[in-house]
């Protein structure tokens, strides 16, 4: 059934109303709202309310709208530049090796989760594995592995490598989108109770707290009421940098496509993705500007404006989730949930073992499962100062996506025989 509102101007207005309402109530002095937001974080509402507007309310549709494309291609790189302006590279380096350990633990969790999910479903509900008809389901699941380790480019490469039909691929997208979005919701909620989780993990959060304090102290030392020229300068830096990143991506991608056979030979298909180059160049621009006088734009609210873009992106991601698809495809949902549970168990076990902060768990996981579009969102839910950490790990995920997915494919094929 068609949504009530198909004009993106109307949809954007609704999303802004939702975001504004959430911010207004989250800052309300009323006891009800104070108690409510101690349980439900504001960013989680900005994520799930648009999903409810999609279904069951049927007011908007993520499939009909182009807003996610606009937010991910224009607002995301602009926000990355603004959030990286005040980046503290020394502080990020001082975070230590635990961030990388948790990232690789997340990757291993996804690689092992696929075959374990197949084994579990073959024992509990073997009929679920017949959804592809005569086509092997494990082939379709390779596309989920590619998406959850690297991203869209890796997912597409898995589809081609293993000859996944369009029919089976469309079913796999249900696993990918729904399960990944639900897990993102849990992570956003976890960011709100991270201190409790860190206490349970007995983790040392001193390096993260130090980075947050250094960035916040710097922001406070230069904070001022921005003038109109300063706001215009911030927007010029954000979207001028986005233009540079877009131009660079448009220039590099055709060159990479000419060498697609060579890249395929070494499983470097991510380098064919213009979105990969868009994120990499935008992040590089932001980090580069942090070493110049443009860094002082943080005092005029650069990261605050970047956070606005992030929240718009969160809302557009939320409207992509159609909860009805879970009800229509319970078997697929069971495969995805069991797969994700293996990923989560391994992450928690490793975090407990090395006493890693929950921030590293969340961002390491999302850098794999969500990629560059949502890893900075989850990182920013802990603190806007930490968003660049999510971006850097997500870029690493792009590099490893195809390799990890192929290894997962071998394992899934083996257990399917």
WONOR-V365070 format. One record per pair of residues at least 4 apart in sequence whose C-alpha atoms are under 8 Angstrom apart, sorted by sequence separation. I is the first residue (numbers start at 1). J is the second residue. D is the distance in Angstrom with one decimal. If there is no record, write none. Layout:
# WONOR-V365070
((I & J & D) (I & J & D))
This chain:
# WONOR-V365070
((6 & 10 & 7.6) (7 & 11 & 6.4) (8 & 12 & 5.8) (9 & 13 & 6.2) (10 & 14 & 6.3) (11 & 15 & 6.3) (12 & 16 & 6.2) (13 & 17 & 6.2) (14 & 18 & 6.2) (15 & 19 & 6.2) (16 & 20 & 6.0) (17 & 21 & 6.0) (18 & 22 & 6.2) (19 & 23 & 6.3) (20 & 24 & 6.0) (21 & 25 & 6.1) (22 & 26 & 5.9) (23 & 27 & 6.3) (24 & 28 & 6.3) (29 & 33 & 7.4) (30 & 34 & 6.3) (31 & 35 & 6.1) (32 & 36 & 6.0) (33 & 37 & 6.0) (34 & 38 & 6.4) (35 & 39 & 6.8) (36 & 40 & 6.1) (37 & 41 & 5.5) (40 & 44 & 6.9) (41 & 45 & 6.9) (42 & 46 & 6.5) (43 & 47 & 6.4) (44 & 48 & 6.2) (45 & 49 & 5.6) (46 & 50 & 7.0) (47 & 51 & 7.0) (48 & 52 & 6.3) (49 & 53 & 6.2) (50 & 54 & 6.3) (51 & 55 & 6.3) (52 & 56 & 5.9) (53 & 57 & 5.1) (54 & 58 & 4.9) (55 & 59 & 7.8) (60 & 64 & 7.9) (61 & 65 & 6.2) (62 & 66 & 7.7) (66 & 70 & 6.4) (67 & 71 & 6.0) (68 & 72 & 5.9) (69 & 73 & 5.9) (70 & 74 & 5.5) (71 & 75 & 4.7) (72 & 76 & 4.9) (73 & 77 & 6.7) (74 & 78 & 6.4) (75 & 79 & 6.0) (76 & 80 & 6.1) (77 & 81 & 6.3) (78 & 82 & 6.4) (79 & 83 & 5.9) (80 & 84 & 6.0) (81 & 85 & 6.2) (82 & 86 & 7.9) (83 & 87 & 7.2) (88 & 92 & 6.4) (89 & 93 & 6.2) (90 & 94 & 6.1) (91 & 95 & 6.5) (92 & 96 & 7.9) (95 & 99 & 7.2) (97 & 101 & 6.3) (98 & 102 & 6.1) (99 & 103 & 6.2) (100 & 104 & 6.2) (101 & 105 & 6.1) (102 & 106 & 6.1) (103 & 107 & 6.5) (104 & 108 & 6.1) (105 & 109 & 6.0) (106 & 110 & 6.4) (107 & 111 & 6.3) (108 & 112 & 6.1) (109 & 113 & 5.7) (110 & 114 & 6.5) (111 & 115 & 7.8) (112 & 116 & 6.3) (113 & 117 & 5.9) (114 & 118 & 6.4) (115 & 119 & 6.2) (116 & 120 & 6.1) (117 & 121 & 6.1) (118 & 122 & 6.0) (119 & 123 & 6.3) (120 & 124 & 6.1) (121 & 125 & 5.1) (122 & 126 & 4.1) (125 & 129 & 7.9) (126 & 130 & 7.5) (127 & 131 & 7.7) (130 & 134 & 7.8) (132 & 136 & 6.4) (135 & 139 & 7.9) (136 & 140 & 7.4) (137 & 141 & 6.4) (138 & 142 & 6.4) (139 & 143 & 7.5) (140 & 144 & 7.4) (141 & 145 & 6.4) (142 & 146 & 6.2) (143 & 147 & 6.2) (144 & 148 & 6.0) (145 & 149 & 6.0) (146 & 150 & 5.7) (147 & 151 & 4.2) (150 & 154 & 5.7) (151 & 155 & 6.2) (152 & 156 & 6.2) (153 & 157 & 6.2) (154 & 158 & 6.3) (155 & 159 & 6.4) (156 & 160 & 6.5) (157 & 161 & 6.0) (158 & 162 & 6.0) (159 & 163 & 5.7) (160 & 164 & 6.7) (164 & 168 & 6.6) (165 & 169 & 6.0) (166 & 170 & 6.1) (167 & 171 & 6.8) (168 & 172 & 6.4) (169 & 173 & 6.3) (170 & 174 & 7.0) (171 & 175 & 7.2) (172 & 176 & 6.3) (173 & 177 & 5.9) (174 & 178 & 5.8) (175 & 179 & 5.7) (176 & 180 & 5.9) (177 & 181 & 5.9) (178 & 182 & 6.2) (179 & 183 & 6.2) (180 & 184 & 6.2) (181 & 185 & 6.3) (182 & 186 & 6.6) (183 & 187 & 6.3) (184 & 188 & 6.2) (185 & 189 & 6.3) (186 & 190 & 6.0) (187 & 191 & 6.2) (188 & 192 & 7.0) (189 & 193 & 7.0) (190 & 194 & 5.7) (193 & 197 & 6.5) (194 & 198 & 5.9) (195 & 199 & 6.1) (196 & 200 & 6.4) (197 & 201 & 6.2) (198 & 202 & 5.8) (199 & 203 & 6.6) (205 & 209 & 6.0) (206 & 210 & 5.9) (207 & 211 & 6.2) (208 & 212 & 6.2) (209 & 213 & 6.0) (210 & 214 & 6.0) (211 & 215 & 6.2) (212 & 216 & 6.0) (213 & 217 & 5.8) (214 & 218 & 6.1) (215 & 219 & 6.1) (216 & 220 & 6.1) (217 & 221 & 6.1) (218 & 222 & 6.6) (219 & 223 & 5.8) (226 & 230 & 6.0) (227 & 231 & 6.4) (228 & 232 & 6.2) (229 & 233 & 6.1) (230 & 234 & 6.2) (231 & 235 & 6.3) (232 & 236 & 6.0) (233 & 237 & 6.1) (234 & 238 & 6.1) (235 & 239 & 6.0) (236 & 240 & 5.2) (237 & 241 & 5.6) (238 & 242 & 6.2) (239 & 243 & 6.0) (240 & 244 & 6.3) (241 & 245 & 6.1) (242 & 246 & 6.0) (243 & 247 & 6.0) (244 & 248 & 6.0) (245 & 249 & 6.0) (246 & 250 & 6.1) (247 & 251 & 6.1) (248 & 252 & 6.0) (249 & 253 & 5.8) (250 & 254 & 7.0) (251 & 255 & 7.1) (252 & 256 & 6.3) (253 & 257 & 6.1) (254 & 258 & 6.4) (255 & 259 & 6.9) (256 & 260 & 6.2) (259 & 263 & 6.3) (260 & 264 & 5.9) (261 & 265 & 6.1) (262 & 266 & 6.7) (263 & 267 & 5.9) (264 & 268 & 5.9) (268 & 272 & 8.0) (269 & 273 & 7.5) (273 & 277 & 6.8) (274 & 278 & 6.0) (275 & 279 & 6.2) (276 & 280 & 6.2) (277 & 281 & 5.8) (278 & 282 & 6.0) (279 & 283 & 6.0) (280 & 284 & 6.1) (281 & 285 & 6.1) (282 & 286 & 6.3) (283 & 287 & 6.1) (284 & 288 & 5.9) (285 & 289 & 6.1) (286 & 290 & 6.3) (287 & 291 & 7.3) (288 & 292 & 7.4) (289 & 293 & 7.6) (290 & 294 & 6.7) (291 & 295 & 6.8) (296 & 300 & 7.7) (297 & 301 & 6.8) (298 & 302 & 4.7) (301 & 305 & 6.3) (302 & 306 & 6.3) (303 & 307 & 6.0) (304 & 308 & 6.5) (305 & 309 & 6.6) (306 & 310 & 6.3) (307 & 311 & 6.2) (308 & 312 & 6.4) (309 & 313 & 6.2) (310 & 314 & 6.2) (311 & 315 & 6.3) (312 & 316 & 6.3) (313 & 317 & 6.1) (314 & 318 & 6.2) (315 & 319 & 6.4) (316 & 320 & 6.7) (317 & 321 & 7.4) (322 & 326 & 7.8) (323 & 327 & 7.2) (324 & 328 & 6.2) (325 & 329 & 6.0) (326 & 330 & 5.8) (329 & 333 & 6.2) (330 & 334 & 6.1) (331 & 335 & 6.5) (332 & 336 & 6.3) (333 & 337 & 6.0) (334 & 338 & 6.1) (335 & 339 & 6.1) (336 & 340 & 6.0) (337 & 341 & 6.0) (338 & 342 & 6.5) (339 & 343 & 6.6) (340 & 344 & 6.2) (341 & 345 & 6.0) (342 & 346 & 6.2) (343 & 347 & 6.2) (344 & 348 & 6.1) (345 & 349 & 6.0) (346 & 350 & 6.1) (347 & 351 & 6.1) (348 & 352 & 6.0) (349 & 353 & 6.1) (350 & 354 & 6.2) (351 & 355 & 5.3) (352 & 356 & 6.8) (356 & 360 & 6.6) (357 & 361 & 6.9) (358 & 362 & 6.1) (359 & 363 & 6.0) (360 & 364 & 5.5) (361 & 365 & 6.0) (362 & 366 & 6.1) (363 & 367 & 5.8) (364 & 368 & 6.7) (365 & 369 & 6.1) (366 & 370 & 4.9) (367 & 371 & 4.7) (370 & 374 & 5.3) (371 & 375 & 5.7) (372 & 376 & 6.8) (373 & 377 & 7.6) (374 & 378 & 6.4) (375 & 379 & 6.2) (376 & 380 & 5.8) (377 & 381 & 6.3) (378 & 382 & 7.1) (379 & 383 & 6.6) (380 & 384 & 4.2) (382 & 386 & 7.2) (383 & 387 & 7.2) (386 & 390 & 7.3) (387 & 391 & 6.7) (388 & 392 & 6.2) (389 & 393 & 6.3) (390 & 394 & 6.1) (391 & 395 & 6.3) (392 & 396 & 6.6) (393 & 397 & 6.4) (394 & 398 & 6.6) (395 & 399 & 6.7) (396 & 400 & 6.5) (397 & 401 & 5.7) (400 & 404 & 6.1) (401 & 405 & 6.1) (402 & 406 & 6.1) (403 & 407 & 6.4) (404 & 408 & 6.2) (405 & 409 & 6.0) (406 & 410 & 6.3) (407 & 411 & 6.5) (408 & 412 & 6.1) (409 & 413 & 6.0) (410 & 414 & 6.2) (411 & 415 & 6.4) (412 & 416 & 6.1) (413 & 417 & 6.6) (5 & 10 & 6.7) (6 & 11 & 7.2) (28 & 33 & 6.4) (29 & 34 & 6.7) (37 & 42 & 6.7) (40 & 45 & 7.5) (52 & 57 & 6.2) (53 & 58 & 5.9) (54 & 59 & 5.9) (60 & 65 & 8.0) (70 & 75 & 7.0) (71 & 76 & 6.0) (72 & 77 & 7.5) (121 & 126 & 5.7) (122 & 127 & 7.7) (132 & 137 & 5.6) (146 & 151 & 6.4) (147 & 152 & 5.6) (150 & 155 & 7.7) (159 & 164 & 5.0) (164 & 169 & 6.2) (174 & 179 & 7.9) (175 & 180 & 7.8) (198 & 203 & 5.4) (226 & 231 & 6.5) (235 & 240 & 7.8) (236 & 241 & 7.8) (263 & 268 & 4.8) (264 & 269 & 5.7) (271 & 276 & 6.9) (289 & 294 & 6.0) (290 & 295 & 4.9) (297 & 302 & 5.8) (298 & 303 & 6.2) (350 & 355 & 8.0) (351 & 356 & 4.7) (356 & 361 & 7.4) (365 & 370 & 8.0) (366 & 371 & 6.4) (367 & 372 & 6.7) (370 & 375 & 6.1) (379 & 384 & 7.2) (380 & 385 & 7.0) (5 & 11 & 6.7) (28 & 34 & 7.0) (53 & 59 & 5.4) (54 & 60 & 4.9) (62 & 68 & 7.6) (122 & 128 & 7.9) (131 & 137 & 7.1) (146 & 152 & 7.6) (147 & 153 & 7.7) (159 & 165 & 7.8) (198 & 204 & 7.9) (263 & 269 & 5.8) (270 & 276 & 6.8) (271 & 277 & 7.5) (289 & 295 & 6.5) (350 & 356 & 8.0) (351 & 357 & 7.2) (380 & 386 & 5.9) (26 & 33 & 6.4) (27 & 34 & 7.8) (53 & 60 & 5.9) (54 & 61 & 5.1) (121 & 128 & 7.0) (122 & 129 & 7.0) (130 & 137 & 7.2) (147 & 154 & 6.0) (190 & 197 & 7.8) (198 & 205 & 7.8) (326 & 333 & 6.0) (351 & 358 & 7.7) (367 & 374 & 7.6) (379 & 386 & 5.6) (380 & 387 & 4.8) (25 & 33 & 6.3) (26 & 34 & 7.0) (53 & 61 & 8.0) (54 & 62 & 7.1) (121 & 129 & 7.2) (129 & 137 & 6.2) (146 & 154 & 4.8) (147 & 155 & 4.7) (263 & 271 & 7.7) (366 & 374 & 6.9) (367 & 375 & 5.0) (379 & 387 & 4.8) (146 & 155 & 4.4) (260 & 269 & 7.3) (366 & 375 & 5.1) (378 & 387 & 7.8) (379 & 388 & 7.9) (145 & 155 & 7.4) (146 & 156 & 7.9) (159 & 169 & 7.5) (351 & 361 & 6.9) (376 & 386 & 7.9) (377 & 387 & 7.0) (379 & 389 & 7.1) (26 & 37 & 6.2) (118 & 129 & 7.7) (143 & 154 & 7.7) (144 & 155 & 6.6) (146 & 157 & 7.8) (376 & 387 & 4.6) (379 & 390 & 5.6) (143 & 155 & 4.6) (146 & 158 & 6.3) (260 & 272 & 7.2) (363 & 375 & 6.0) (366 & 378 & 7.3) (375 & 387 & 7.8) (376 & 388 & 6.6) (378 & 390 & 7.6) (142 & 155 & 7.8) (143 & 156 & 7.0) (348 & 361 & 7.4) (363 & 376 & 7.9) (376 & 389 & 7.4) (377 & 390 & 7.9) (143 & 157 & 7.9) (347 & 361 & 6.5) (376 & 390 & 4.6) (143 & 158 & 5.2) (256 & 271 & 6.6) (257 & 272 & 5.8) (363 & 378 & 6.5) (375 & 390 & 4.8) (376 & 391 & 5.6) (26 & 42 & 6.6) (142 & 158 & 6.0) (143 & 159 & 5.8) (256 & 272 & 5.5) (362 & 378 & 7.1) (363 & 379 & 5.9) (375 & 391 & 6.3) (142 & 159 & 7.5) (362 & 379 & 7.7) (253 & 271 & 7.5) (254 & 272 & 7.9) (347 & 365 & 7.8) (372 & 390 & 7.5) (23 & 42 & 7.0) (140 & 159 & 7.4) (253 & 272 & 5.7) (372 & 391 & 5.7) (375 & 394 & 6.5) (22 & 42 & 6.2) (118 & 138 & 7.9) (142 & 162 & 7.8) (253 & 273 & 6.6) (359 & 379 & 7.3) (253 & 274 & 5.6) (252 & 274 & 7.9) (372 & 394 & 5.0) (22 & 45 & 7.1) (139 & 162 & 6.0) (359 & 382 & 7.3) (367 & 390 & 6.3) (371 & 394 & 5.0) (372 & 395 & 6.8) (22 & 46 & 7.0) (139 & 163 & 7.6) (140 & 164 & 5.8) (250 & 274 & 6.7) (253 & 277 & 7.7) (366 & 390 & 8.0) (367 & 391 & 7.6) (371 & 395 & 7.6) (139 & 164 & 6.2) (249 & 274 & 5.3) (252 & 277 & 7.7) (143 & 169 & 7.6) (249 & 275 & 7.4) (363 & 389 & 7.9) (364 & 390 & 7.7) (367 & 393 & 5.7) (368 & 394 & 6.5) (371 & 397 & 7.0) (19 & 46 & 5.8) (114 & 141 & 7.4) (363 & 390 & 5.7) (367 & 394 & 4.2) (371 & 398 & 7.6) (18 & 46 & 6.8) (140 & 168 & 6.1) (144 & 172 & 6.5) (148 & 176 & 7.5) (249 & 277 & 5.1) (366 & 394 & 7.8) (367 & 395 & 7.9) (140 & 169 & 6.0) (143 & 172 & 7.2) (144 & 173 & 7.4) (147 & 176 & 7.3) (248 & 277 & 7.4) (249 & 278 & 5.4) (364 & 393 & 7.0) (368 & 397 & 5.6) (248 & 278 & 7.4) (363 & 393 & 7.8) (367 & 397 & 6.3) (18 & 49 & 7.4) (114 & 145 & 7.4) (137 & 168 & 7.9) (141 & 172 & 6.5) (144 & 175 & 7.3) (18 & 50 & 7.9) (140 & 172 & 6.1) (144 & 176 & 5.6) (148 & 180 & 8.0) (245 & 277 & 7.5) (246 & 278 & 5.8) (249 & 281 & 7.7) (245 & 278 & 5.2) (248 & 281 & 7.3) (111 & 145 & 7.2) (245 & 279 & 7.6) (15 & 50 & 7.0) (110 & 145 & 6.9) (132 & 168 & 5.9) (242 & 278 & 8.0) (245 & 281 & 5.1) (244 & 281 & 8.0) (245 & 282 & 5.3) (110 & 148 & 7.3) (244 & 282 & 7.8) (110 & 149 & 7.2) (242 & 282 & 6.2) (245 & 285 & 8.0) (241 & 282 & 6.5) (107 & 149 & 6.2) (241 & 285 & 6.5) (241 & 286 & 7.9) (11 & 60 & 6.7) (3 & 54 & 7.7) (4 & 58 & 6.5) (5 & 59 & 5.8) (6 & 60 & 6.7) (11 & 65 & 8.0) (3 & 58 & 5.2) (4 & 59 & 4.7) (5 & 60 & 5.5) (6 & 61 & 7.6) (12 & 67 & 7.5) (2 & 58 & 7.8) (3 & 59 & 5.1) (4 & 60 & 6.3) (3 & 60 & 5.1) (8 & 65 & 6.2) (3 & 61 & 6.0) (6 & 64 & 6.6) (7 & 65 & 7.8) (8 & 66 & 7.1) (6 & 65 & 6.9) (8 & 67 & 6.8) (314 & 374 & 7.8) (234 & 297 & 6.7) (314 & 377 & 7.1) (311 & 377 & 8.0) (230 & 297 & 7.5) (310 & 377 & 6.4) (234 & 302 & 6.2) (231 & 300 & 7.2) (230 & 300 & 6.8) (226 & 299 & 7.9) (227 & 300 & 7.9) (307 & 380 & 8.0) (222 & 296 & 7.0) (226 & 300 & 4.7) (223 & 298 & 7.4) (224 & 299 & 5.8) (225 & 300 & 6.4) (226 & 301 & 7.2) (222 & 298 & 7.4) (223 & 299 & 4.0) (224 & 300 & 5.9) (222 & 299 & 4.6) (223 & 300 & 6.2) (307 & 384 & 7.1) (221 & 299 & 7.8) (222 & 300 & 8.0) (223 & 301 & 7.6) (219 & 298 & 6.4) (220 & 299 & 7.5) (219 & 299 & 5.8) (303 & 384 & 7.2) (279 & 372 & 7.1) (283 & 391 & 7.6) (95 & 207 & 5.3) (157 & 269 & 6.8) (94 & 207 & 6.5) (95 & 208 & 6.5) (154 & 269 & 6.7) (280 & 395 & 7.0) (91 & 207 & 7.6) (153 & 269 & 6.9) (154 & 270 & 6.1) (279 & 395 & 7.9) (153 & 270 & 5.5) (91 & 210 & 7.5) (92 & 211 & 7.1) (153 & 272 & 7.6) (276 & 395 & 7.6) (91 & 211 & 5.2) (153 & 273 & 5.9) (276 & 398 & 7.4) (88 & 211 & 7.4) (91 & 214 & 7.9) (88 & 214 & 7.9) (88 & 215 & 6.9) (87 & 215 & 7.5) (270 & 398 & 6.1) (86 & 215 & 7.1) (270 & 399 & 6.7) (268 & 399 & 7.1) (270 & 401 & 7.9) (270 & 402 & 7.8) (269 & 402 & 7.4) (268 & 402 & 7.2) (267 & 402 & 6.0) (267 & 403 & 6.6) (48 & 185 & 7.8) (181 & 318 & 7.6) (47 & 185 & 7.4) (181 & 321 & 6.9) (44 & 185 & 6.2) (178 & 321 & 6.2) (44 & 188 & 5.8) (177 & 321 & 7.0) (178 & 322 & 7.5) (43 & 188 & 6.9) (44 & 189 & 6.4) (178 & 323 & 7.5) (41 & 188 & 7.3) (178 & 325 & 7.8) (41 & 189 & 6.0) (178 & 326 & 7.2) (40 & 189 & 6.7) (203 & 352 & 7.9) (201 & 351 & 7.0) (202 & 352 & 7.5) (41 & 192 & 5.8) (174 & 325 & 7.0) (201 & 352 & 5.2) (203 & 354 & 8.0) (204 & 355 & 6.7) (205 & 356 & 8.0) (40 & 192 & 7.7) (82 & 234 & 7.9) (174 & 326 & 7.9) (203 & 355 & 4.3) (204 & 356 & 6.8) (205 & 357 & 5.8) (39 & 192 & 7.8) (202 & 355 & 5.8) (203 & 356 & 5.1) (204 & 357 & 6.4) (38 & 192 & 7.7) (179 & 333 & 7.2) (201 & 355 & 5.8) (203 & 357 & 5.1) (82 & 237 & 8.0) (178 & 333 & 7.9) (201 & 356 & 7.2) (203 & 358 & 7.9) (81 & 237 & 7.9) (82 & 238 & 6.2) (201 & 357 & 7.3) (81 & 238 & 6.0) (175 & 332 & 6.0) (179 & 336 & 6.0) (201 & 358 & 7.8) (174 & 332 & 7.4) (175 & 333 & 6.1) (179 & 337 & 6.4) (79 & 238 & 7.0) (174 & 333 & 7.8) (198 & 357 & 5.7) (78 & 238 & 4.6) (81 & 241 & 7.1) (172 & 332 & 7.8) (175 & 335 & 7.6) (176 & 336 & 7.5) (198 & 358 & 5.8) (77 & 238 & 7.9) (78 & 239 & 5.7) (81 & 242 & 7.9) (171 & 332 & 7.7) (175 & 336 & 5.3) (179 & 340 & 7.5) (197 & 358 & 6.5) (78 & 241 & 7.1) (78 & 242 & 5.6) (194 & 358 & 6.2) (74 & 239 & 7.8) (77 & 242 & 5.7) (194 & 359 & 7.4) (74 & 242 & 6.8) (77 & 245 & 7.9) (191 & 359 & 7.5) (216 & 385 & 7.6) (215 & 385 & 6.2) (212 & 383 & 7.2) (212 & 385 & 5.9) (211 & 385 & 7.7) (212 & 386 & 7.2) (187 & 362 & 6.0) (211 & 386 & 8.0) (184 & 366 & 7.3) (184 & 370 & 7.8) (191 & 378 & 7.8) (180 & 369 & 6.4) (192 & 381 & 7.8) (180 & 370 & 6.9) (188 & 378 & 6.1) (191 & 381 & 6.1) (192 & 382 & 7.5) (187 & 378 & 7.0) (191 & 382 & 5.5) (188 & 381 & 6.5) (184 & 378 & 7.7) (84 & 283 & 7.0) (87 & 287 & 6.8) (77 & 278 & 7.2) (81 & 282 & 5.9) (85 & 286 & 5.3) (73 & 275 & 7.6) (77 & 279 & 6.1) (80 & 282 & 6.6) (81 & 283 & 6.0) (84 & 286 & 4.8) (85 & 287 & 6.3) (80 & 283 & 5.9) (83 & 286 & 7.5) (84 & 287 & 5.5) (87 & 290 & 6.3) (128 & 331 & 5.3) (78 & 282 & 7.4) (81 & 285 & 6.5) (82 & 286 & 6.6) (85 & 289 & 6.0) (86 & 290 & 5.6) (128 & 332 & 7.2) (73 & 278 & 7.9) (77 & 282 & 5.4) (81 & 286 & 4.0) (85 & 290 & 4.5) (77 & 283 & 7.4) (80 & 286 & 6.8) (81 & 287 & 7.5) (84 & 290 & 6.8) (85 & 294 & 7.3) (86 & 295 & 5.6) (85 & 295 & 5.2) (86 & 296 & 7.9) (85 & 297 & 7.8) (86 & 298 & 6.4) (85 & 298 & 7.0) (121 & 335 & 6.9) (85 & 302 & 7.7) (118 & 335 & 7.2) (151 & 368 & 7.9) (85 & 303 & 7.8) (117 & 335 & 5.9) (120 & 338 & 7.9) (149 & 367 & 8.0) (150 & 368 & 6.0) (151 & 369 & 7.8) (83 & 302 & 7.2) (117 & 336 & 7.8) (149 & 368 & 4.4) (150 & 369 & 7.5) (151 & 370 & 7.4) (82 & 302 & 5.4) (83 & 303 & 4.9) (148 & 368 & 5.4) (149 & 369 & 5.9) (151 & 371 & 5.9) (82 & 303 & 5.4) (117 & 338 & 5.5) (148 & 369 & 3.9) (150 & 371 & 6.5) (117 & 339 & 5.1) (147 & 369 & 6.9) (148 & 370 & 6.6) (149 & 371 & 7.9) (82 & 305 & 7.5) (83 & 306 & 5.9) (116 & 339 & 7.1) (148 & 371 & 7.8) (79 & 303 & 7.7) (82 & 306 & 5.4) (83 & 307 & 7.8) (81 & 306 & 8.0) (113 & 338 & 7.6) (114 & 339 & 5.6) (79 & 305 & 7.6) (80 & 306 & 7.2) (113 & 339 & 4.6) (116 & 342 & 7.7) (79 & 306 & 4.1) (113 & 340 & 6.8) (78 & 306 & 7.1) (79 & 307 & 6.9) (113 & 341 & 7.8) (110 & 339 & 7.2) (113 & 342 & 5.1) (79 & 309 & 5.9) (110 & 340 & 7.4) (112 & 342 & 7.5) (113 & 343 & 6.0) (78 & 309 & 7.8) (79 & 310 & 6.6) (112 & 343 & 7.8) (110 & 342 & 7.5) (76 & 309 & 6.8) (109 & 342 & 6.1) (110 & 343 & 5.4) (75 & 309 & 5.6) (76 & 310 & 6.8) (109 & 343 & 4.0) (75 & 310 & 7.5) (108 & 343 & 7.7) (109 & 344 & 7.2) (109 & 345 & 8.0) (76 & 313 & 7.1) (106 & 343 & 6.3) (109 & 346 & 5.7) (71 & 309 & 7.7) (75 & 313 & 7.4) (106 & 344 & 7.8) (109 & 347 & 7.0) (106 & 346 & 7.4) (71 & 312 & 7.1) (72 & 313 & 6.7) (105 & 346 & 6.8) (106 & 347 & 5.9) (71 & 313 & 5.4) (105 & 347 & 5.9) (150 & 394 & 7.9) (154 & 398 & 7.6) (158 & 402 & 7.5) (68 & 313 & 6.9) (71 & 316 & 7.3) (102 & 347 & 6.8) (105 & 350 & 7.0) (157 & 402 & 7.6) (151 & 397 & 7.9) (150 & 397 & 4.9) (151 & 398 & 6.5) (154 & 401 & 5.9) (158 & 405 & 7.6) (68 & 316 & 5.0) (102 & 350 & 7.3) (149 & 397 & 6.0) (150 & 398 & 4.3) (154 & 402 & 5.5) (158 & 406 & 7.8) (67 & 316 & 6.4) (68 & 317 & 6.4) (102 & 351 & 7.0) (149 & 398 & 7.4) (150 & 399 & 7.1) (150 & 400 & 6.5) (151 & 401 & 7.1) (149 & 400 & 7.1) (150 & 401 & 3.8) (68 & 320 & 8.0) (149 & 401 & 4.7) (150 & 402 & 6.9) (148 & 401 & 7.9) (149 & 402 & 7.8) (62 & 316 & 7.5) (102 & 356 & 7.8) (147 & 401 & 7.5) (146 & 401 & 5.7) (149 & 404 & 6.8) (98 & 354 & 7.7) (146 & 402 & 6.0) (149 & 405 & 7.0) (62 & 319 & 5.1) (63 & 320 & 6.8) (99 & 356 & 8.0) (103 & 360 & 7.7) (61 & 319 & 6.6) (62 & 320 & 4.3) (98 & 356 & 6.2) (102 & 360 & 6.2) (103 & 361 & 7.7) (106 & 364 & 6.2) (107 & 365 & 7.8) (146 & 404 & 7.5) (60 & 319 & 7.6) (61 & 320 & 7.2) (62 & 321 & 7.3) (102 & 361 & 6.0) (106 & 365 & 5.2) (145 & 404 & 7.7) (146 & 405 & 4.9) (103 & 363 & 7.8) (104 & 364 & 7.7) (145 & 405 & 5.1) (99 & 360 & 5.3) (103 & 364 & 4.1) (107 & 368 & 6.6) (98 & 360 & 7.3) (102 & 364 & 5.5) (103 & 365 & 6.4) (106 & 368 & 6.9) (143 & 405 & 7.8) (102 & 365 & 7.7) (142 & 405 & 6.3) (145 & 408 & 7.0) (100 & 364 & 7.6) (103 & 367 & 7.4) (142 & 406 & 7.4) (145 & 409 & 7.9) (46 & 311 & 7.2) (50 & 315 & 6.0) (54 & 319 & 5.9) (99 & 364 & 6.9) (103 & 368 & 7.5) (50 & 316 & 7.5) (53 & 319 & 7.4) (54 & 320 & 7.9) (142 & 408 & 7.2) (47 & 314 & 5.6) (48 & 315 & 7.9) (51 & 318 & 5.1) (52 & 319 & 7.8) (54 & 321 & 7.6) (55 & 322 & 5.9) (56 & 323 & 7.8) (142 & 409 & 5.5) (43 & 311 & 7.4) (46 & 314 & 6.6) (47 & 315 & 5.1) (50 & 318 & 5.5) (51 & 319 & 4.5) (54 & 322 & 6.4) (55 & 323 & 6.3) (56 & 324 & 7.5) (141 & 409 & 7.9) (46 & 315 & 5.5) (47 & 316 & 7.9) (49 & 318 & 7.5) (50 & 319 & 4.7) (51 & 320 & 6.9) (55 & 324 & 6.7) (47 & 317 & 7.0) (48 & 318 & 5.7) (51 & 321 & 5.6) (139 & 409 & 7.3) (43 & 314 & 7.7) (47 & 318 & 4.6) (48 & 319 & 7.8) (51 & 322 & 6.5) (52 & 323 & 8.0) (138 & 409 & 7.2) (46 & 318 & 7.6) (47 & 319 & 7.7) (51 & 323 & 7.4) (138 & 412 & 5.8) (139 & 413 & 7.7) (138 & 413 & 6.1) (138 & 416 & 7.1) (103 & 393 & 7.3) (19 & 311 & 7.5) (19 & 312 & 7.9) (100 & 393 & 7.9) (111 & 404 & 6.4) (115 & 408 & 7.3) (111 & 405 & 6.9) (114 & 408 & 6.6) (118 & 412 & 7.2) (16 & 312 & 7.6) (19 & 315 & 7.9) (111 & 407 & 6.9) (112 & 408 & 6.7) (115 & 411 & 5.9) (119 & 415 & 6.8) (15 & 312 & 7.5) (76 & 373 & 7.1) (92 & 389 & 7.2) (107 & 404 & 7.2) (111 & 408 & 4.6) (114 & 411 & 8.0) (115 & 412 & 4.5) (118 & 415 & 7.4) (119 & 416 & 7.8) (87 & 385 & 7.3) (110 & 408 & 7.8) (114 & 412 & 6.3) (118 & 416 & 7.3) (112 & 411 & 7.9) (15 & 315 & 6.5) (115 & 415 & 6.3) (15 & 316 & 7.9) (72 & 373 & 6.4) (83 & 384 & 7.1) (87 & 388 & 7.2) (83 & 385 & 7.2) (84 & 387 & 7.9) (83 & 387 & 6.8) (84 & 388 & 6.0) (83 & 388 & 6.9) (80 & 387 & 8.0) (80 & 388 & 7.3) (80 & 391 & 7.9) (43 & 381 & 7.1))
